[in-house]
Amino acid sequence: MTTASPAPSAGPGGVAKTSPPGPRSTPPTAKPPGSRARARRGLLRALPVSPAVILLALFLAGPIGYCAYIAFTDLQLTGQAESSFVGLDNFREAFNDERFLNAVWLTLVFTFLSSIIGQNTLGLALATLMQRASKPVRTLTGAIVVTAWVLPEVVAGFLLYAFFRREGTLNAVLDFLHLPSQNWLFTLPILAVSFANVWRGTAFSMLVYSAALNEIPKEITEAAEVDGAGGWRRMWHITLPMIRRSIGTNLMLNTLQTLSVFGLIWVMTRGGPGNDSQTLPLFMYEQAFQKSMIGYGTAVALLLLLVGSLFSVVYMRLLRTEV
């Protein structure tokens, strides 16, 4: 037996009224993945890079952390049974040491002359000239410059020592031209080692700028030539703005490499005469391994790392993309 559905009631004016429909059932929404599923996916994504992270932790972060600990101790190589924690004493001693302050100043001079001014400017000039040179000239120039770059640092140091010494090649040329000669490694040691670093490291800047200049569309430079822009105006208003990021990258890499130069200066002058060419790496080596003060030398190494970090921060800000 079936029951009939209720008929709609008639309202005023004879219009049938229907009862409002009941609430509609909403379909069930998908539940968000659980925390375990998210953690599992995160582990799977991190799995390919985990070997690199482990190696960096073992061979980079681990030694840096241990060196940071040693810098706050009085650890010595000889004459000490065990080391003790001394806090900031090593850093206070460094900033009260005139030789350390002299090493900081010489490091900045050496970096500014040989990297920021020397390698960067000469590398850009060579790359620009090689854009217009013939193929034989480009090949010969590139071979000469790159050969100086691939030489081991010690070999390059001996070559430049033979060039600047009192009986060396430079003074022989000056004597032949009847010009006054001098002992360059004694009178101007920081300039001599700066020139040596420029001679050895310019090839890297030249290669970076050669690649950057090749990326500039020729239509832009040709349009500037048609408009009457000279070489210097094209360089200042077109070339330099378009390779700005390459300039920043090259400066950062060159500066960090120059801050850590040791073998070249050690072979040429050993930081002398006196302390006139003793940069921070040489001062650190002297304190840690010649005077056996490992704690103090490691504190100087951390300060050198801080200097490099400051340069990196400045260059990274310059490399930010303009909005």
SEFI-436604 format. One record per residue (C-alpha): x, y, z; residue in one letter. Coordinates in steps of 0.05 Angstrom, whole numbers, plus 5000, padded with zeros to 4 digits. Layout:
REM residues N
XYZA;...
REM end
This chain:
REM residues 323
500050005000M;502950664980T;501951345012T;500851944967A;505352534974S;502153145005P;499153614954A;501454324952P;496854784990S;493555354954A;495256044978G;491656694968P;489756804896G;489656064882G;497156014874V;499855354897A;505155384951K;510354864958T;514254725021S;521554945021P;526454405002P;530454095058G;537854205068P;542353935013R;547653435031S;554753695015T;559753214985P;565353005032P;571653435024T;578453115014A;582453085078K;589253425078P;595152945079P;597652765147G;604052995178S;607152315168R;605752335093A;608653035088R;614852825126A;615652205082R;615252625019R;620353115048G;625152555063L;624352274993L;625852954962R;631953055006A;634752354992L;638452534927P;642253114960V;643752755026S;650652495004P;652853194987A;650153465053V;653752925092I;660353055056L;659753805068L;658253685141A;664253225149L;669453605109F;667154325113L;662454485170A;666054005217G;673054295209P;670355005211I;666554855276G;672854535307Y;677055135286C;671955605317A;672655215382Y;680355235379I;680155995369A;677356065440F;682855635471T;690355725485D;692255095445L;699655055427Q;703654565386L;709254475436T;710454555511G;703254455533Q;699953845563A;692754065552E;689154685528S;684255115566S;678455565546F;680556295545V;674356625515G;675657245474L;682957335496D;685757135428N;681457645393F;683258195443R;690558035433E;689758085358A;686558765358F;691859015407N;697458745363D;700459255315E;703058705270R;696058435262F;693259115245L;698959215196N;697258535164A;689958745158V;691959395123W;696759045075L;691458515060T;686459055040L;691759424998V;693958774964F;686658584949T;684859274923F;690959344879L;691458644851S;684158424848S;679159004847I;683559464805I;688759014771G;685558364750Q;678558654740N;680759254698T;686058894657L;681558294645G;675958744619L;680859124575A;683758484545L;676858194533A;674558834498T;680758884454L;680358144435M;673258264410Q;676058684353R;682758324343A;684157824289S;683857084303K;691456984306P;692157564355V;686457284398R;689556594399T;696556844417L;694157324471T;689456814502G;694956284503A;699956754538I;694957004590V;692056314605V;698956004612T;700456474669A;693956274702W;694955514698V;701955544726L;702455284798P;702755844849E;709755654872V;712555644801V;709356314786A;712456584850G;719456364830F;718556664760L;716357334789L;721957314841Y;726957234784A;723657814748F;723758304807F;730158124844R;736158584845R;739658204788E;733158024755G;729958144687T;726558804703L;732959144726N;736758854666A;731659184619V;732059844658L;739659834655D;739359714581F;734860324573L;739360724619H;733860804670L;734860764746P;733960074775S;732759854847Q;731359244890N;723859214879W;722758654930L;726059094983F;723559794967T;716459644941L;714858934963P;707258994967I;706959304897L;711458744870A;707058194898V;700858554875S;703458594804F;705257854809A;698157674829N;695458104772V;699957754722W;697857074747R;690357174756G;688157634700T;686357044654A;680156874696F;677357574690S;678857584616M;675056934605L;669057174646V;668657834609Y;669657514541S;663657064553A;659557664578A;661358104519L;659457554470N;652357564500E;651158294482I;646858344419P;650758644362K;644659034340E;645159474402I;652359664392T;651359774317E;645460234331A;649660624380A;655160704328E;650060944277V;647661464328D;654761724334G;656661434402A;664161364410G;667860784441G;667961064512W;660561254510R;658660564485R;662860244540M;659860684595W;652560704574H;651660024539I;657059514555T;658059624629L;650659634647P;649259004607M;654958604639I;653758884709R;652258194739R;658457894708S;662558454738I;659758324807G;660857574801T;667957664777N;669558164832L;666857694886M;670657084862L;677157474850N;676757824918T;675657174957L;681356834920Q;686057424931T;684657455005L;687356745013S;693756824970V;699556515009F;704456144965G;705856704916L;707757204971I;711456695012W;715956494953V;717357214932M;718357574999T;716257125058R;712557735083G;718758175085G;722858575088P;720658615160G;713058595156N;712259035094D;708758495053S;705958055108Q;698557965093T;693657605139L;694956895112P;702456975124L;701257275193F;696656705210M;701756185187Y;707256525228E;703156525292Q;700355825285A;706155415257F;712555815268Q;710856065338K;706555455353S;700555865378M;695055475345I;689455815384G;691756515367Y;693056335294G;686156015287T;682956645316A;686557045261V;683956545210A;676756665234L;677757415228L;680257305157L;673956895144L;669857475171L;673257955123V;671557505065G;664357445089S;663658205091L;666158255019F;661357704999S;655458065031V;657158714995V;657758364927Y;651357964938M;647558604951R;650458894886L;648258274849L;640958344868R;636358394809T;633759094799E;626159154803V;
REM end
